[in-house]
Amino acid sequence: MKDGRGDPQAGDKFKIVFRAGCTCYVYVIAIDGSGWIQGLFPKNSPSMTNPVVKDQEYTLPDGPYSFSLDQFRGVETVFFVASYSQRTDLEDSLAAFMGRERPASQVPAQVEVPPVIPDGFGKTEAGQAVTVSTESGQSQQVTPLTYVATQVGVDLRVTRWFKHE
């Protein structure tokens, strides 16, 4: 994906859509091309809390907005963790990053290798097509990839990444 070279409106934009096949706790964490960590889900919003509802679609960010790329290039990674149990260890770790701002004086590192840490899934299959709204109000259909857990009761961890150029 490409950024807007200083113009956030000109670069690629994206949304994250997920749906769980059971009521569970979902955690979505993003790490940008400089290694900056941001918790994307859950959020302090009535519609973006845990546990998630079985078969309900969650779109990040919600509403007509999309994520855009910042000026820090490198490998961008999104981690998904789905668990039958509340993961207070993850919640405590994410709370430490909430509200933090990147120090302006710090020269960021550049992530060059994707940290692939999947676990707990046995197969993938094409999911049901979903419709998402763009910032301009247009609708677009996307077909998600479904990750099927190896067994009931085991946490499912999925890593997705892309090269930010």
C-alpha positions as CSV (number, residue, x, y, z in Angstrom):
1,M,0.0,0.0,0.0
2,K,1.2,3.5,-0.7
3,D,0.9,6.6,1.4
4,G,0.0,10.1,0.1
5,R,3.6,11.4,0.3
6,G,2.5,14.0,2.9
7,D,-1.1,14.3,1.8
8,P,-3.2,11.9,3.9
9,Q,-6.1,12.3,1.4
10,A,-4.0,11.0,-1.5
11,G,-2.8,7.7,-0.1
12,D,-4.4,4.3,0.1
13,K,-7.1,3.8,2.7
14,F,-8.4,0.6,4.3
15,K,-10.9,-0.8,6.7
16,I,-10.8,-3.9,8.8
17,V,-13.9,-6.1,9.0
18,F,-14.3,-9.1,11.3
19,R,-17.1,-11.4,12.4
20,A,-16.8,-14.2,15.0
21,G,-18.5,-17.5,14.8
22,C,-19.2,-17.5,18.5
23,T,-19.5,-15.1,21.4
24,C,-15.9,-14.4,22.4
25,Y,-13.4,-11.7,23.3
26,V,-11.6,-10.2,20.3
27,Y,-8.5,-8.0,20.4
28,V,-7.1,-6.2,17.4
29,I,-3.7,-4.6,17.6
30,A,-1.8,-2.7,14.9
31,I,1.9,-2.1,14.7
32,D,2.9,0.5,12.1
33,G,6.1,0.7,10.0
34,S,8.0,2.3,12.8
35,G,7.0,-0.2,15.5
36,W,4.4,2.1,17.1
37,I,1.6,0.0,18.7
38,Q,-2.1,0.9,18.7
39,G,-5.0,-1.0,20.1
40,L,-7.8,-1.0,17.5
41,F,-10.4,-3.2,19.3
42,P,-12.0,-3.1,21.8
43,K,-12.6,0.7,22.1
44,N,-14.4,2.8,24.6
45,S,-17.6,2.9,22.4
46,P,-20.9,1.1,23.1
47,S,-20.7,-0.8,19.7
48,M,-17.0,-1.7,20.0
49,T,-16.7,-3.6,23.2
50,N,-16.0,-7.2,24.3
51,P,-17.4,-9.8,24.3
52,V,-18.3,-9.6,20.6
53,V,-21.7,-11.0,19.5
54,K,-21.8,-14.2,17.4
55,D,-22.1,-13.5,13.7
56,Q,-22.2,-9.7,14.2
57,E,-20.0,-7.7,11.8
58,Y,-17.6,-5.3,13.2
59,T,-15.9,-2.7,11.0
60,L,-12.8,-0.7,12.0
61,P,-12.9,2.2,12.0
62,D,-16.7,2.4,12.4
63,G,-18.8,4.7,10.3
64,P,-17.8,6.2,7.0
65,Y,-14.1,6.6,8.0
66,S,-11.1,4.6,6.9
67,F,-7.5,4.1,8.1
68,S,-4.9,6.1,6.1
69,L,-1.2,5.5,6.1
70,D,1.1,7.9,8.0
71,Q,4.6,9.0,6.9
72,F,6.4,6.0,8.5
73,R,7.1,3.4,5.9
74,G,7.9,-0.3,6.5
75,V,5.9,-3.4,7.3
76,E,2.6,-2.7,9.0
77,T,1.1,-5.6,11.0
78,V,-2.4,-6.2,12.4
79,F,-2.8,-8.9,15.1
80,F,-6.1,-10.6,15.9
81,V,-6.6,-12.6,19.0
82,A,-10.0,-14.3,19.6
83,S,-10.5,-16.1,23.0
84,Y,-13.5,-17.6,24.8
85,S,-12.0,-16.0,28.0
86,Q,-11.3,-12.4,28.7
87,R,-7.6,-11.7,28.3
88,T,-6.8,-9.3,31.0
89,D,-3.1,-9.7,30.2
90,L,-3.7,-8.2,26.7
91,E,-6.1,-5.6,28.1
92,D,-3.5,-4.4,30.6
93,S,-0.8,-4.2,27.9
94,L,-3.0,-2.3,25.6
95,A,-4.1,0.1,28.4
96,A,-0.4,1.1,28.7
97,F,-0.5,2.4,25.1
98,M,-3.8,4.2,25.2
99,G,-3.6,8.0,24.8
100,R,0.1,7.9,24.1
101,E,1.5,10.2,21.4
102,R,4.6,9.4,19.4
103,P,7.5,11.6,20.6
104,A,8.3,14.2,17.9
105,S,12.0,14.2,18.6
106,Q,12.4,10.4,18.4
107,V,13.8,9.0,15.2
108,P,11.6,6.0,14.5
109,A,12.9,2.6,13.5
110,Q,11.7,1.0,10.3
111,V,10.1,-2.5,10.5
112,E,11.4,-4.5,7.6
113,V,10.3,-8.1,8.4
114,P,6.7,-9.2,9.1
115,P,6.2,-10.8,12.5
116,V,4.0,-13.7,11.5
117,I,2.7,-15.4,14.7
118,P,-0.4,-17.3,13.8
119,D,-1.7,-20.1,16.0
120,G,-4.9,-22.0,16.7
121,F,-6.4,-22.2,13.2
122,G,-6.6,-25.3,11.1
123,K,-7.7,-23.9,7.8
124,T,-8.9,-20.9,5.9
125,E,-11.8,-20.4,3.6
126,A,-13.5,-17.6,1.7
127,G,-16.0,-15.9,3.9
128,Q,-19.4,-14.4,3.0
129,A,-19.1,-11.2,1.0
130,V,-19.7,-8.0,3.0
131,T,-20.5,-4.5,2.0
132,V,-18.4,-1.6,3.4
133,S,-18.9,2.1,3.0
134,T,-16.1,4.3,1.8
135,E,-15.4,7.8,3.1
136,S,-17.1,9.2,0.0
137,G,-20.3,7.3,0.8
138,Q,-19.9,4.7,-1.9
139,S,-20.5,1.0,-1.1
140,Q,-18.0,-1.7,-2.0
141,Q,-18.2,-5.4,-1.6
142,V,-15.3,-7.4,-0.2
143,T,-14.9,-11.1,0.4
144,P,-13.1,-11.8,3.7
145,L,-10.9,-14.7,4.5
146,T,-12.3,-16.9,7.3
147,Y,-10.0,-18.6,9.8
148,V,-11.3,-21.8,11.3
149,A,-10.1,-22.8,14.7
150,T,-8.4,-26.2,15.2
151,Q,-10.5,-26.9,18.2
152,V,-13.0,-25.4,20.5
153,G,-11.7,-23.5,23.5
154,V,-8.3,-22.6,22.1
155,D,-7.3,-19.0,21.4
156,L,-7.1,-18.1,17.8
157,R,-4.3,-15.8,16.8
158,V,-4.0,-14.4,13.2
159,T,-1.4,-12.1,11.8
160,R,-2.0,-10.0,8.7
161,W,0.6,-7.6,7.3
162,F,1.3,-5.4,4.3
163,K,4.3,-3.4,3.0
164,H,3.8,0.4,3.4
165,E,5.7,2.1,0.6
